[in-house]
Amino acid sequence: MARIAREVGVSKGTLYNYFPSKAALFSGFIAMGCDQSLKHILDIAPAENQPEETLYRAGRVVMEMMLSPFRQAIHRMVMSEAGQFPELARAFFEAGPQRALNYLSDWLRLESTAGRLVVPDPDFAAEQFFALCQTKLVMRSRLRLIETAEPAEVERVVRGAVSLFLKGYAPSQPVLSS
C-alpha cells in the first residue's frame, strides 16, 4: 500500500480512506478494468438484433477478455492467492465474471419473455454459454500450452458455442400440417 501511495502521489492514510484494505484496492482495480471491458458487452444487444448476432458478439467480447495476456495474468494471480485471500477471489468474481453473467442472464430473460428464446433458468444458461465459449482455447491459454489463439479458431469456437446454445434454447417450431 505504501508503494502504491507513493506511485499515485498520496499518503498511505489517504489511500486507506478510499480503500480500507488491499482487497478493496484490488477490487477497485478489477472493477475499473471490467468497466472498460464490459462496456462493450453492454452495448451489444440492441433489440433489433437476432439472438444469434447478440450471442456471437457477446462471445467474441468475452473471448477477447479471457484470452488477453494481461487478464490471464490477473486470473492466475487470483487463483494462486484465493486460498489465502478468499476476499480477493470474491472481489474479482463480483467485479468481472458475475457482472458479465448478470448482463447475459438479464438479456436471456428479455429474449425469453419476447418468445425469441425459451430459457427456463437464465442464470444457469448464461453460465453455460460462457463455458461453451471457453472450449478448447481458454484453459490451454491459461496453462500457457498455446501462446496465442488464432483468430480463425476463436471464430470457430464462438460460432460453435452460439450454434449449440441456440439449438438448446430455440423456441420449438410449430408443426405445419400438409
KEKE-3310 file (N, C-alpha, C; in steps of 0.2 Angstrom, whole numbers, plus 5000, padded with zeros to 4 digits):
npx = (5004:5010:5019:5011:5004:5014:5017:5005:5006:5000:4997:4999:4988:4978:4976:4971:4959:4951:4952:4950:4957:4969:4962:4951:4956:4962:4949:4944:4952:4951:4937:4937:4945:4936:4925:4929:4931:4918:4910:4909:4902:4889:4884:4880:4868:4856:4839:4834:4843:4845:4845:4856:4866:4868:4872:4884:4892:4893:4900:4912:4917:4919:4928:4939:4942:4945:4956:4965:4982:4985:4974:4974:4985:4981:4970:4977:4985:4975:4969:4980:4981:4969:4966:4972:4968:4953:4944:4949:4947:4933:4930:4936:4928:4915:4917:4920:4917:4904:4897:4896:4889:4877:4873:4871:4862:4851:4848:4844:4833:4824:4824:4818:4805:4801:4799:4808:4818:4818:4821:4822:4830:4838:4850:4858:4859:4866:4879:4881:4883:4894:4904:4903:4909:4922:4928:4941:4951:4953:4957:4969:4976:4977:4985:4997:4999:4996:5002:4996:4979:4973:4964:4955:4952:4946:4935:4929:4926:4918:4907:4903:4899:4888:4879:4877:4871:4860:4852:4848:4840:4831:4815:4802:4797:4782:4772:4769:4754:4750)
npy = (4994:5006:5008:5009:5021:5030:5030:5035:5047:5051:5051:5036:5035:5043:5035:5023:5029:5029:5016:5003:4992:4980:4971:4978:4988:4980:4975:4987:4990:4979:4981:4993:4989:4980:4988:4995:4984:4978:4987:4986:4974:4978:4986:4978:4973:4978:4979:4975:4966:4949:4935:4926:4935:4944:4935:4930:4942:4944:4933:4934:4946:4942:4931:4939:4945:4935:4929:4938:4942:4951:4950:4936:4935:4942:4933:4921:4926:4929:4916:4909:4915:4914:4904:4909:4922:4924:4934:4942:4934:4933:4947:4949:4940:4945:4958:4956:4942:4939:4951:4950:4938:4942:4952:4945:4935:4943:4948:4936:4933:4943:4940:4928:4931:4939:4928:4924:4916:4901:4900:4893:4894:4907:4912:4900:4896:4907:4905:4893:4897:4905:4896:4887:4895:4895:4883:4873:4884:4893:4887:4880:4891:4898:4889:4891:4883:4886:4900:4911:4913:4908:4919:4913:4901:4906:4911:4900:4893:4902:4903:4889:4888:4897:4891:4878:4882:4889:4879:4872:4881:4887:4892:4880:4875:4877:4863:4860:4857:4846)
npz = (5000:5004:4993:4982:4986:4986:4972:4966:4972:4984:5002:5013:5022:5016:5005:5011:5016:5004:5000:5011:5013:5006:4998:4995:4987:4977:4972:4967:4957:4949:4946:4939:4927:4922:4920:4909:4899:4900:4895:4882:4880:4886:4876:4866:4863:4854:4852:4840:4835:4830:4841:4838:4833:4843:4853:4847:4846:4860:4864:4857:4863:4876:4874:4869:4881:4890:4884:4884:4887:4899:4907:4909:4917:4928:4932:4935:4946:4955:4956:4962:4974:4980:4990:5002:5002:5001:5000:4990:4978:4978:4976:4964:4956:4958:4952:4939:4931:4937:4934:4920:4918:4925:4916:4904:4908:4911:4899:4892:4899:4894:4881:4882:4887:4876:4868:4859:4863:4873:4889:4903:4915:4916:4923:4924:4911:4906:4912:4906:4892:4892:4897:4886:4876:4881:4877:4872:4870:4881:4893:4889:4885:4897:4904:4897:4886:4874:4865:4858:4853:4838:4827:4818:4824:4836:4831:4826:4838:4845:4836:4836:4849:4850:4840:4846:4858:4854:4848:4859:4866:4857:4852:4850:4834:4826:4821:4804:4795:4782)
capx = (5000:5015:5022:5005:5003:5020:5016:5000:5007:4996:4999:4996:4982:4973:4974:4966:4952:4947:4952:4951:4961:4972:4957:4946:4960:4962:4943:4943:4957:4947:4931:4939:4946:4930:4921:4932:4929:4911:4906:4907:4896:4883:4882:4880:4861:4850:4833:4833:4847:4843:4848:4862:4870:4870:4876:4890:4895:4895:4905:4918:4920:4921:4934:4944:4944:4948:4962:4970:4988:4985:4968:4976:4990:4976:4967:4982:4986:4969:4969:4986:4980:4962:4966:4975:4964:4947:4940:4951:4944:4926:4930:4937:4922:4909:4918:4920:4913:4897:4894:4895:4884:4871:4871:4869:4855:4845:4846:4841:4826:4821:4823:4813:4799:4799:4797:4813:4822:4815:4826:4819:4834:4843:4856:4862:4860:4872:4885:4883:4885:4901:4908:4904:4914:4929:4930:4947:4956:4955:4961:4976:4980:4979:4991:5002:5000:4996:5004:4990:4974:4972:4958:4950:4950:4942:4929:4926:4924:4912:4901:4900:4895:4882:4875:4874:4867:4853:4849:4846:4836:4827:4808:4801:4794:4775:4772:4764:4750:4750)
capy = (5000:5012:5009:5012:5028:5034:5030:5040:5054:5052:5047:5030:5037:5045:5029:5019:5032:5026:5008:5001:4985:4978:4968:4984:4991:4976:4975:4993:4990:4975:4984:4998:4986:4977:4993:4996:4979:4976:4992:4983:4969:4982:4989:4974:4969:4982:4975:4973:4961:4942:4932:4923:4940:4946:4930:4930:4947:4943:4928:4937:4951:4938:4928:4943:4947:4929:4927:4944:4941:4954:4947:4930:4936:4943:4927:4917:4929:4927:4908:4907:4919:4913:4900:4913:4928:4922:4940:4944:4930:4935:4953:4948:4937:4950:4964:4954:4937:4940:4956:4948:4933:4945:4955:4940:4932:4948:4948:4930:4934:4948:4936:4923:4935:4940:4922:4923:4910:4898:4899:4892:4896:4912:4912:4894:4897:4912:4901:4888:4900:4907:4889:4884:4899:4894:4877:4872:4889:4897:4883:4879:4898:4900:4885:4893:4877:4889:4907:4915:4909:4910:4922:4908:4896:4909:4912:4893:4891:4906:4901:4883:4889:4900:4886:4873:4886:4891:4873:4870:4886:4890:4890:4875:4877:4873:4858:4863:4852:4846)
capz = (5000:5004:4987:4978:4988:4983:4964:4964:4975:4990:5008:5014:5025:5011:5001:5016:5016:4998:5000:5018:5013:5000:4994:4992:4982:4971:4969:4963:4951:4944:4943:4934:4921:4920:4917:4902:4895:4899:4892:4875:4881:4887:4870:4860:4862:4853:4852:4833:4833:4831:4846:4836:4832:4850:4857:4844:4848:4867:4864:4855:4868:4882:4872:4869:4888:4893:4881:4885:4892:4905:4911:4911:4922:4934:4934:4938:4952:4959:4958:4967:4981:4983:4997:5007:5002:4998:4998:4983:4973:4978:4973:4956:4953:4958:4948:4932:4929:4939:4930:4913:4919:4926:4910:4899:4911:4910:4891:4891:4902:4890:4875:4883:4888:4869:4864:4854:4865:4878:4894:4910:4920:4913:4926:4923:4904:4905:4913:4900:4886:4893:4897:4879:4873:4883:4874:4868:4870:4887:4898:4886:4885:4904:4906:4893:4882:4867:4866:4856:4849:4831:4826:4815:4829:4841:4827:4826:4844:4846:4831:4838:4855:4848:4837:4851:4863:4851:4847:4866:4869:4852:4853:4845:4828:4826:4815:4799:4793:4774)
cpx = (5004:5017:5017:5004:5008:5019:5011:5001:5002:4999:4996:4989:4977:4971:4969:4959:4948:4947:4954:4956:4964:4966:4952:4950:4960:4955:4941:4947:4953:4941:4932:4941:4940:4925:4923:4930:4922:4907:4904:4902:4890:4880:4880:4873:4856:4844:4832:4838:4844:4847:4855:4867:4873:4874:4883:4895:4898:4900:4912:4921:4923:4927:4940:4947:4948:4955:4967:4976:4987:4980:4970:4980:4986:4973:4971:4984:4981:4968:4974:4985:4973:4961:4967:4970:4957:4943:4943:4948:4936:4926:4931:4931:4916:4910:4918:4916:4906:4894:4892:4889:4877:4868:4868:4862:4850:4843:4842:4834:4822:4819:4818:4806:4796:4797:4803:4818:4817:4820:4823:4823:4840:4850:4861:4863:4866:4879:4887:4886:4893:4906:4909:4909:4921:4932:4937:4953:4958:4959:4968:4980:4982:4985:4997:5004:5000:4998:4999:4985:4973:4965:4953:4948:4945:4935:4925:4923:4917:4906:4898:4896:4888:4877:4872:4870:4860:4849:4845:4840:4831:4820:4807:4796:4787:4775:4767:4760:4750:4744)
cpy = (5006:5013:5012:5019:5032:5035:5035:5047:5056:5049:5041:5030:5039:5039:5024:5023:5030:5019:5006:4995:4984:4975:4973:4987:4987:4976:4981:4993:4985:4978:4989:4995:4982:4982:4994:4990:4977:4981:4990:4978:4973:4985:4985:4971:4974:4977:4972:4967:4954:4939:4929:4929:4943:4941:4929:4936:4947:4938:4930:4942:4947:4934:4933:4945:4941:4927:4933:4942:4944:4951:4940:4930:4938:4937:4922:4919:4927:4920:4906:4910:4917:4909:4905:4920:4927:4929:4943:4940:4932:4942:4953:4945:4942:4956:4962:4949:4938:4945:4954:4943:4937:4949:4950:4936:4937:4948:4942:4930:4938:4944:4931:4926:4937:4934:4920:4917:4907:4896:4899:4894:4901:4912:4906:4894:4902:4909:4896:4891:4902:4901:4887:4888:4898:4887:4878:4877:4892:4893:4882:4886:4900:4895:4886:4887:4880:4897:4912:4910:4912:4913:4917:4903:4899:4910:4905:4891:4895:4904:4894:4884:4892:4895:4881:4876:4887:4884:4870:4875:4889:4888:4885:4877:4873:4868:4860:4856:4852:4846)
cpz = (5000:4997:4982:4980:4985:4975:4962:4968:4981:4996:5009:5017:5020:5006:5005:5017:5010:4998:5007:5018:5006:4995:4991:4987:4976:4968:4965:4957:4946:4941:4938:4927:4918:4917:4910:4897:4894:4896:4885:4875:4882:4881:4865:4859:4860:4851:4845:4831:4835:4837:4844:4835:4839:4854:4854:4846:4856:4868:4862:4860:4874:4880:4872:4876:4891:4890:4881:4890:4899:4909:4913:4917:4929:4936:4937:4945:4957:4961:4963:4974:4984:4989:5003:5008:4998:4996:4991:4977:4973:4975:4966:4953:4952:4953:4941:4930:4931:4936:4923:4913:4920:4920:4905:4902:4910:4903:4890:4893:4897:4883:4876:4884:4881:4865:4859:4856:4871:4883:4900:4915:4917:4916:4924:4915:4902:4906:4908:4894:4887:4894:4890:4875:4875:4880:4870:4869:4876:4892:4895:4886:4892:4907:4902:4888:4874:4869:4864:4853:4843:4830:4823:4820:4834:4837:4827:4832:4846:4842:4834:4845:4854:4845:4842:4856:4860:4850:4854:4868:4864:4854:4848:4840:4828:4820:4810:4796:4785:4771)
residu = (MET:ALA:ARG:ILE:ALA:ARG:GLU:VAL:GLY:VAL:SER:LYS:GLY:THR:LEU:TYR:ASN:TYR:PHE:PRO:SER:LYS:ALA:ALA:LEU:PHE:SER:GLY:PHE:ILE:ALA:MET:GLY:CYS:ASP:GLN:SER:LEU:LYS:HIS:ILE:LEU:ASP:ILE:ALA:PRO:ALA:GLU:ASN:GLN:PRO:GLU:GLU:THR:LEU:TYR:ARG:ALA:GLY:ARG:VAL:VAL:MET:GLU:MET:MET:LEU:SER:PRO:PHE:ARG:GLN:ALA:ILE:HIS:ARG:MET:VAL:MET:SER:GLU:ALA:GLY:GLN:PHE:PRO:GLU:LEU:ALA:ARG:ALA:PHE:PHE:GLU:ALA:GLY:PRO:GLN:ARG:ALA:LEU:ASN:TYR:LEU:SER:ASP:TRP:LEU:ARG:LEU:GLU:SER:THR:ALA:GLY:ARG:LEU:VAL:VAL:PRO:ASP:PRO:ASP:PHE:ALA:ALA:GLU:GLN:PHE:PHE:ALA:LEU:CYS:GLN:THR:LYS:LEU:VAL:MET:ARG:SER:ARG:LEU:ARG:LEU:ILE:GLU:THR:ALA:GLU:PRO:ALA:GLU:VAL:GLU:ARG:VAL:VAL:ARG:GLY:ALA:VAL:SER:LEU:PHE:LEU:LYS:GLY:TYR:ALA:PRO:SER:GLN:PRO:VAL:LEU:SER:SER)
# end
